[in-house]
Amino acid sequence: MTVVAELAEFAVAQRATPLAENVRHAAVRATVDWVSATVPGADTRAARALTEALVPGPGPARLIPSGRATDVRTAALLNGTAAHAAELDDIYRDAFYHPGAPTIAAAFAVADQLDSSGEDFLRAVTIGYEVGARIALAVGPEHYRNWHTTGTVGTFGAAAAAAELLRLDADRFAGALALAATMTAGLQQTFRSPSTGKPLHAGHAAEAGVMAALAAGKGLAGALDVLEGPAGFGVATAGITGLSVSGLGDPFCVTATTVKYHACCGHTFAAIDAAIELRADGIRVEEIAGIEIDTYETATRVAGRADPVEPEEARFSLAYTVAAALVLGRVRLRAFAPEALRDPLIRTLMARTTTRVDPELDKLAPGRRAARVRITDRHGTSRERLRLTRKGDPDDPLSDDELKEKFDELVPAFLGRPRAESIADALWKLPVLARMSDLESL
């Protein structure tokens, strides 16, 4: 059996069993968090530029948060882009992968088109997370060295979510994944250099996954050995011969995601958390003479910008985000506003920051994303804090109340509190929603 056939057989077999309560609740949380990321993301220049370029027309799907009607592929593309644009979307830690942005964008677009029930939508989200995350685990860190896993593997997650909503049989479900494989894209250079193109990776993945599922449903066939074949996805993008997946549903990956607590690259989070703890201990930022950040290699490579100017650069800067955390107390949208980017105290602290790879912390990655922050004041006194995990990771998860607090901080600022509260109430009730068109507030 090929890998895509194995994944399809697993997905289709799940239809005989109701979602377990913990899995269903995790899918609801993922959707609430996705909206928390998508609403502010839709107001970024990347999302606005793409929307203006495409001039969406009428159709059965909707853009979030405007509610503007458009076709299913455009909805997936624009919502997926918005979901990733503010760097607030969830993470599957062990695989360097953001599953929610492409997967839920695809699920929303197709569920709108079909007017699916909330339960069917949540099942599609669950299956999309599972398929995408298991493939991401299979290609591993070697894939992430040059490729952006969210843009590449996200296409599989989106295709799986769409195929589940379309109720494709196992053969056509496998065909959807096979077609998705040949449309994957997303290069890391896009966010290692000045660019606003990174969010497009998630949007393209969502759109391509939807197209793959729709086409497979009408009989378009892909190469079923496209993952493990001698010129397939595993070999081409990670140098892996005979790629395979394991652990399907044990546990479901949607139950083990990281919910972002900060509005920036996840590789900065452990250092930010350590800085915030030091600040709470009474560090006076005006007296800081030096900041040392020790962390894992991937963090220094991806988030190593020393002197960022634009918000997109600052989100990928350990020096900036730690300095902003010390000055502002948290790293959400305010930290990337023009006044924060120009703040003289933040710029001074950045100039006093050094970042290093710690071999022992590097050994813990990707299963643990650790950082040590050491702050020395002008009197020569040093204090440090080690974080072996990040707030929001599966071993330090956000509670439902903390997830609601994140939503309440981010969404009302763009939509107003009455509409935001209406949306939140509807999202938490997704399991009993008869049809997606009843989510009128979105």
N, C-alpha and C positions, 0 to 999 in steps of 0.2 A: 504493500500500500504506500502510495506517495505521501509526502508530508501534508500537502493541501487536502488530500483525501482523508487523512487521519483527522485533521482539524475539522473538516466538514462533517464527518461521521459523528464526532464528539458533539458538535454544535446541534446537529439535527436530533441526536438522541436526547438532548436536554429538554426538548419540547414535551416529553412524556411526564416530566416531573415539575411541580411548582417550584418557583424560586424559594430557597431557604430564606427565612426572615432576615438573618444577618446579611445575606447577599443582597436581598431586595433593599434593605436599609442603606447598605453601602452604595448601591446604584442611585438611590435618592440623594444621598450626600454628594456623590460625584456630580449629579446634575445641578444641585444647588450651587456647588462650588464653581461649576462651569459657567453658570449665569453670572456669578460674582466676578469672574474674569472677563466674560464677553461684553458686559455692559460698558465698563470703562475702556476695554480694548477697542470697541467700536468707535470711540472718540479719538483714537490715536491717528497720527498722520498716515501711517501705513494703511490702516483700514479705510480711512476716508479717501485716500488716493485711489485705492482699488475700486471702491464703490463708485467714485466719480468716473473712473475709466470704463467701467462696465455698463453704467446706466441701466440698472436692473429693470426688467419689464414685468408684466403681470404673470402670475402663475399660482400654483397651489401651495407653495411654501412661503415662508416669511423670514425677513431679516430681523435680527435681535440687536437692539431693543426697539427699533422703530416700528416693527410690525408690518413693514412694507412688503407687499406681495411680490414674489418672483418665482422663477422656475427652480426646480429641485437642485440642479447642479450649481447654479449661482448662489443659492442659499447656503449650500454646503461650503462652497469656496469662501464666501464673505464671512459667514459666521465662524468658520474654522480659523480664518485669518484673525478676526477680532478676538477670538478666545485665547490666542497665543500672543497678542500684540502688547499687552500690558505686563507680561511675565508674571501672571497670577494663577496660571493653570497648573493642574496637579502633575505629579511625577510618579513613575514606577521606578523606584530608587535603584533596584538591582540591575536595571537594564538601560540606564541613561535615557529615559523615554518619558515623554509627556503624552499619556494615552487620551486624556479627556478632550483636548482641543479638536483633533480630527474625528475621533470616534463619536462624540456626542453631537458634533455639528452634522455629521452624516446621518445619525439616528434622527435628529430633529427634522432634517429636511425630508427624509423619506416618510417618517411618521406623519408629518404634515400632509404630504401628498396622499397617503393612504387613510388619513384620519384614524390612526391606530389608537388603541387603548393605552392608558398609562402603564399598565402591567406589561403589555407587549413592548412598549418603548423601553422599559427598564430591563427586560430580558435581552433586548438587542444591545443595550449598553453593556450589560454583563458579558455577553458573548464577544462583543467587539473588544472589550478590555482583555478578555482571556486570550483570544487569538493573537492580538497585537503584542501583548506582553510576553507570551510564550515564544514568539518568533524573535522578539527583541532580546530575550534571554539567550536564545540559541546563537545569535550572531555576536552578542557580547561586546566587551570593550574594544575589540579589534575593529569592529564595524564603526564604532563611535569615534575612532581616531581621525577619520576623514569625513564620514557621513553624519548627517544630522538624523538621528534615529526617528525623531518625531515626523520628519518629512518622508522618510523611507518606509519604515515599519508602520507608521501611522496609516498608510494606505491600506494595509491588511486589516487593521482594526476597523477602519471606516467601511471597507468592503464587507467584513463579517457582520457588522451592525446592520448595514443595509440589506444584506442577503437574508438575515434573520427576520427582519420586518417583512420582506417580500415572500417569506416562507419558501425559499428555494429548496428543492430536494437536495440530497447529498451530492449528486453529480454536478448539479448546476452551482451549488454552493462552492464546491471545490473549484469549479471553473471560474467563479468570481474571484477567488483568492489567486488563482493562476494568472488571470488577467491583471489583477492589481499589482502583481510582482513586477510586471514589465513596464509599469507606469510610475514606479517609485522614484523619488528625487529628493535632493536636499544636501547641499555641501556645507561643511563647517566653515569654509572660508567666508561664507556669507555673514557670519557673526564674529569672525575673528578680525575682520576689517570694517572700517566705517560703512554702514549700510542700514537701510530700513527694510531689507528684504526678508529677514528671518521669519516673520509671522506668515509669510506666503507659503512656507513649507507646510505648515499645518493646514492651511486652507486648500492648497493643492492636493494634499493627501486626502482630505475629506471629499473633495470633488472627484478625484480619480477613483476613490473607493466606491462612491455612489455610481459612477459611470460603469465601473467593472461589474457591479452587482446587477444593474439594470440590463446591461448587455448580455451577461451570462444568462439572465432570466429569459432572454429571447433566443438563446441558442448559440451565442458567440463563444467559441471554445478557446481556452488558453492551454499552454503546455503544462501538464499536471506534474511534471518533475522539475518545475522551474525553480524550486527552492534548493533541492539537493543535487541537481544535475551538474555535469562537468563544466558547463558554462552558465550555471544558474546563479541565483541571488547569493547563496552562501559563499561560493567561490569568488564571484565578482566583487562583492562588497566587504568580505571579511576573510578571504583566503581559507574558508572552511569547506573541505570536501565531505560530501555525505551529510549535510546538515540534518539535524533531527530535533524534535521537540519532546518535552517530557513534563510530567506533573500536572496535566490538564485538570483543572477543577480542584486541586489539592494544595492549598485552598484556592478559591476563585480570586484572581488577581485584583478585581475591583475592591476586595476587602483589605488589600494590603498596599494601598497607594499613600503617597505623601501629599498632604494638603498644604499648599504654600501659605506661609505666614507673612512673608515679605514679598514685595513687588519687584523682584529681580531674579537673576540667575540663581538656580538652586545650589550651585557650587559655592556660593558666598554665604549660605545660610548658617552653617555652624560657626563661622567667624562672627557673623552679625549677632547670633545668639550669645556668644561669649562676651562680645562688646557690650551688649545690653545688660548682661548680668554684672559686668564690672561697673557700668554706669550706675546701676541700682545700689552697688556697694559704696558709692560716694565718690567715685573718680570725678575730679574737677577738670573739665576739658581744657580750660584756659591754662592749666599747669602741665599739660602733657608735653613731654619732650620727645618721646619716641613711641612708636607702635610696631610690634613685631607679630606677624601672622605666620604660623606654621601650619601647613595643611597638606593635602594629598596632591599628587602631580597634576591630575586632570583639572583640578580647581585653579592651579596657577597657570595652566596652559589656556584654559577657556576664559577665565575671569581675571586675567593678569594685567589688564589695562592700568597703567600708572597715572595717566593724566587725561581722563575722559572729558569731553566737552558737551556732546549731545546726550540726551536721555538714554538712547539705545546703547551708547558706549558705557555710560555710567552704570547701567544695570549689569554689565559684565566686568566690573572692577571691584576686586576685593578692597583695594585701598579706599575707593570712594564710598562704598556701601558701609564699611566699618566706620569710617569717619562720620558719615551721615547718621549712623545709629548712635554714635556717641554724642553728637550735637543735638539731634532731633528726638531721640528716644525710640524711634521706630522707623522702618524703611518701607513705607507704603507710597502712594502716589505723590504725596507732598515732597518726598525726598528727591523727586526727579522734575520738579517744577523749576522754571528758570532761576528763581531767587535762591533755591537750594544749590543748584549747579554753580552759581556764582558766589555762594556764601564764603567770605574770606576765612572764617574759622575752619570750615570743612576743607578748603583748599590747603590751608596751613597744615592740618593734620594729615592729609594725603601725602604731602611732601615729606612728612616725618615717618612715613610707613615703609617697612620692608616686608617682603613676602618670600617665604622659603618653602621648599618641599621637605617634609619630615618623613624619612623612610618608614618609620614605625606607623605613622598615621596613613601613609600611602598603602601599606599592606592591608589595611582594614577596608579600603575601597574596592568595589562599589557598595558592598553590603553595609558599610558604615561610612558616613561622610563626616569626618572629624576635623576639628581645627583647634589650635591653641592660640590665644591672643595674650600677649604680654605688653603691658603699658608701663612706661617709666616716666616719672614726673621730673620736673626741673631740679628737684632736690636729690635725685638719684634713687628714689624709692621705686621698686618695681612690684607690680601685682599682675597675676595672670589667671586665666580661666581656661580650662580644657573642656570642650564639648565633644563627646564621642558620638553624638547623634544630633539631629536637628529638630527643633520644635515643629511638629506636624508630620514627622516620620512615623512609620507604623509602631515603633517602640516608644514614641512620645507623641501620641496622636492628639489632634484637636478634638475636643468634645463637641457634641452637637451645639451647645451654647456658644462655644468659641467660633464654630463655623457660622452660626447665625450672627455673631458679632462682626465677623469679617464681611458678610453680606450687608449688614446694616451700615457699616462704615462706607462701603464702596458704591452700592447701588443707588440709595436715595440721593446722593450728590448729583446723579445724572438724570434720574427719573422723578424725583420728588418722593417724599415719604409715603403718601397714600398709595401711589401706584406700586412702589417697591414692596410695601407690606402686602398688597394684594398678590403680587407675583410670588413672594415667599410663601404665603399661605397655600397657594395653588401647587407650588413645587413640592412641598412637604406632603401633599395629599395625592401625589402622582399614582400610588398603588391602587387607588379607588377611582381614578379618572376614567370615565367611559370612553372618551375620545379626545384627541389632542386639540381639536378645534375649541374645546371648552377652556383651554388656556388663553382666554381672550386677552388677558392683561399683558401677555407677551407679544 
